[in-house]
Amino acid sequence: MAKISIINTKQFMIMNKKMLSSLRRLCYVALFFCVCWFAVFCWRSYNSLFSTSGTHVFFNTEGSAYMVTVFVLHALLSLAVIALCVAFVVNVLRGINCGDLFPQANVVLLRFGAIIVFFYAFIQDNLSQAFLNPAEVASGAVRTQLVLTDTPLVLILLVLIFSQMYKIARELAVESELTV
C-alpha cells in the first residue's frame, strides 16, 4: 500500500514538472505576442502620424485638438493594455519560480485592467475620428460624434469575471496548500 502511494507521488511530481514547463512555454509565447503587438502598434502609429495617403492625424490645423486627443488617448491606452498583459505574464513566471501559480498581484492587476480595457475599447471604437480632416469638420461636411458600442461593456464584464475566477482559484490554491 505504501509502495503505491510513493509511485503515485512520483508520477504526480513528474506530471507537475511537465505542466509547469508547458505553462512557462505558454508564458514565453504570450510575451512574444505582446512584443509583436507592440511592433504592430508602433508601425501603425508611425503610419498614422506620417502617412501621405490622407488617412493621418492632422496636427497643425485649426480645430484638430479633438482628433489629436483621440489619437493620443488611443496610443496611451494601447501601451497601457500591452504593459498590463506583459506584467500579468511576468507575474505568472515569477509565481512559477516561487511555487505560487496564482500570484496576488495579478488579482489587483486584472481589476485595474478591466477599467483600462473599457476605456481602450471605447477609444478604439472612436479612433476613426482621429483621422478626420479638420477643414471638413469646420465646414460642417463631417460631424464628430462619440460612439459607445457594446464592445467596451462586454470586455469590462469579461475581464471582471476572469478576475473573480482568478481570485477564487488563488484562494483555493492557498487553501489546498494549507491542508497539505
Order of alpha helices (4+ residues) and beta strands (2+ residues): alpha-alpha-alpha-alpha-alpha
